[in-house]
Structures are given as structure tokens and as C-alpha cells.
């Protein structure tokens, strides 16, 4: 079957068609694209147009050329979104961090509810493993945060919606530094784990309302611990500034 393009800037239209295939999940990371001739036949364009399209896709981080193998899809969509969000976060970072926490509050309760309704046995295995790893890492910030990320991304994957994990991963990644500070708040990891276990139980039971409520409670705890962490960080910065002023005097 062909998908002929008939308007100007043909290579841009080829880029858009392939980009949509990647965003929809029809093409996923690691998939190999057909060769130039096959793509040209599919879209009714010349190999020159296909080459221009490939250059643009490579520049956008959506595909890569592996010497002697061909052209393969890479998941550049998340990186592109992270870069855009990181640019916005670069200004007034403390206020932006609070706004990103609010984004989680808008997204994750419904993610949890959908995950409860749609999760598979494989999803449950990943969620249980992440909770287990967090239990074993209450004194290890790096390991705990990595497992925490896996838990929340696994919930997003369990929605069976290809866009949701990419969106959530971008948001969670930008809060990495803040989550490190939250881990240092007294009792923070233990409180977080209580909420994670409640969430897991709701997902296992397939109870969307309970999962939504559990996530709301968890994110309320995250917001409060974020406030405490940011206050602590600000106090430390003020103390350092006072020391530097004293040395200068």
C-alpha cells in the first residue's frame, strides 16, 4: 500500500508521517526503517526526498544511522520534551519546581486510576519489584529514587497509553534534584513508602477510585516534603551567603 504525498516540501511531509508513526507507538525505539527505495515507493517520492527527510529526523533525534545495518528509530521524543521543559525551568527555578509538582498533581491521580483498570500481570510485577527495592533502600537516596521513578513510570505504562509514560518521564526527570532534597527530609522516605504500598494494593485490587485517592494523598505528602526541603535548602544558601559576607568584611 502506498501513502502518496502530493504537495510542496515533500521531505517535510515524509518527516511528519514518520514522526507520527513514532509518537503513536506504531514505530518504537529499536525498529528499523525500510530502505530508501521502499520508503520512496510508499510515499511516492524520490530517494532524494527520502534522504532529506532522514537528515531532518536524525537532527531531531528520532532516528539514527548504524553503519552497515540501516536506519533505526530512537526515542528522541522524551529528550526533546525534557529539553523544552528544562529551558522553562531555568528561570526562577524554585517557583518552577513547585509548578512541576503541581503538574504531577494534575496528571498522576488519573494515571493511577487508569492503571488500576488496565494493568497487566507484567505491570504488577514491575510495580511490586519497585516497591521491594524501595523497601531495601530507605537509607540509600540514589537507589531509592531510581526505584521510585520506576514505580511511577510503571503506573504510567500500565495505562496502556503510549503518550503517558513519555510525558510523565519528562516531568519526573526534571524533579530529580528536588527529590534528592526530599529524601533528606526526616521521615520522608518512610512516609513515601506507606503511600506506595497503599497505591500498589489499590492497583492490585483493580480499584480505580482507591488508586486515585491514594495518589492524591501521596502527592500531598510530596508537596509538604518539597516545601520542607526547599526551606532547608534556602536556609543553607542563606547561611553560606552570610559566611561569605563575613569573610569579605
N, C-alpha and C positions, 0 to 999 in steps of 0.2 A: 504493500500500500504506500502511496506517495502522499506527501504533505506539501504541495507545491506553493511557493511564495511568489507573488506577482507584483510587488510594489518596489519603490526605491529603497536604497540602503538594505539590500538583501542580507548582507552579513549580519547586520544588527537584528534582523528578524530571526535569523538562524540562532544567534546568541540567545534571544528571548525564548525561543521554543525549547532549546536545551536547558536553559535556566529553569523554566517552568517544570520540566521533567525532573530536575534535581530537587526543586522545592517541594514538589508533590510526593516525592519518595519513589517515583517510578524508576528513577536512576538514583542509586545510592553510592556512598563512598566505596571505592574499590571497583566499581563497574567499569568495564572497558567500552569505549565508544566505537562504533563502526568506523571503518577506514574512510578516507576522503571520498573515494568513488561512491561508496554505499550511501554516505550522508548526502552527497550531491544528488544522487538519484532520488533519495527520499524527499528532499526539499525542492527538487527541480532547479538546482543552481549549479554553477560551475565549481570546479575544485578550487579555483582562486577565491571564490566567495567563502568556501568552507575554511580555507587556510586563514582568511581574515577573521572569521568567526572564532576559530580556535585560538588565535592570538589574543583576542579580547577575553575569552573565557579563561585563558591562562593568566592574563593580567588581573582578572577579577578573583583569582584564587579558586576557581570552580573545577578546573581540570589541570592535569599535569601530563607531560610527555615523558615516558620512560623509554630510554634508548633501547632499541631492539625489540620492544614489546608493544608499544602503541600509546594511545591517549586514554587516561583513566580519570574518573570522577574523584575529586577530593572534596571534603565537606568544608568549603570555604564560607558558607553562609553564616555559620556561627561566628567565625572570626571577623567577618565584615560587620556583623551586628555588634559584636563586642567592641570593635574599634570605634564605631559610631557612638555607642553609649559611653565609652571611656573618654572620648573627646568632650562630651557633655559633663561628665563627672569631674573634668579637670578644673572647673571653675567652682569656687565655693564648695569644696569637696565635702565638708561636714554636712551642709544642708542637702547636698545631692545624695549623700549616703542615706540620710533619713528618708528622702523621697524614694530611693530604691527599695528600702524596707517597706514602704507603703505599696510599691508595685507588687511586692510579694504578697502583701495582704489582699490585694485585689485579685491576684491570679491563683494562689495556691489553695485556698479553701475549695474552689470549684474543681481544681485539678484533683484534689483528694477525693471529692465526691464522685467524679467520673472514674477515677482509678478503682474505687470500690466496686463500681458497677461493671467495669470492663477487664479487670485484672485477670491474668492467666496464671497457671501454676508456675510458669517460669518467672513471671513478675514477682510472685510471692517469695520465691527462693532468693531472688536478689535483695528484696526488702529485708527478709529475715537475716541474711548474711550481713547486711549493712548494720542492722541493729546489734547483732552479735559483735561485730568489730568495734562499734562504739562502746559497748559494754566493757570491752577489753582495753580501751584506750582513754579512760577517763582522766589519766594523768599525762597523756601524750597528745598535745594540741594538733600536730601535723596529721597523725593517723586518724584522730577523731574527726577532724574537719573533712578529710578525704572521704571517710565513710559517711559522714553527714551529707556531703554533696551527692554521693552515690544513692543515698536513700531518697533524697528529694528528686533527683533526676529519674530514679526508677519509678517514682509515683507518676512523673510526667510521661514516661514511656508507657506506663500501664493505662493511660487514657486511650492508647491506640491511635493517637493523632500525631502525625509526623511533625507538625509545626511546634507543638507544645514543648517537647524536650529541648529544641533549639532555642526557643525563646527563653525558657527558664534557665538554661545553662548560661546564657549571656548575662542574665541578671545576677545569678548566684556567683558567677566568676568575679564580677565587679565588687562584690561584698567580701571577698576573701580576706583582705586586711582587717576589715571590721570584725569578721568572725573570729580572727585570731585574738583581737582585743576582748571580745565577748567571752572567749574561752577562759580568760584570766579573771573574769568576774567571779567572786566567791559563790560556789554552788551552781554556777551556770551550766556546766556540762551535765550534772546530775539532774537538774530541772529539765534540761532539754531531753534527756533520755526518758524521763517519765512521759513526756508528751509523745516521743517517738513510739514508745511501746503502746500507748493508747491509740495512736494512729494506726499502727500495724494491726492491732486487734480489730479495729473497725474495718480496715481493708480486707482482712481475712474473713470477716463475717459478711462482707459484701454490703455493708450498711453505709450508704452514701451520706445520709444526714449525720450520723455519728462521726464519719470521717471529716465532714465539713466542719463540724463543731470542734473536733479535736485539733484540726489545723488552725482554726481561729484562736483557740486557747494557746497553742504553741507559738503562734506569731505574736500574740500579746506578750508572752514571756520574752520572745526575741526582741521586741520593741523596748521593753523595760531594761533588759540587759544591755541593749545597744546604747540606751541613754546613759546607763551607769558607766559603760566602757568609754563612751565619748567624753563624759565628765572627767573620768580618771586620766584619759589621755591629755585633755586640756589642762588639768592641774599640773601634770608632769611638764608640759610645754611651758606653762607659766613659771614654774619653778626654775627651769633651765634658763629662761629669759632673765629672771631675777638674778641668777648666779652670774650670767654674762654681764649684766648691768653693774653688779658689784665688782667684778673683776676690772671692768673698764674704768670704774671710779678710782 
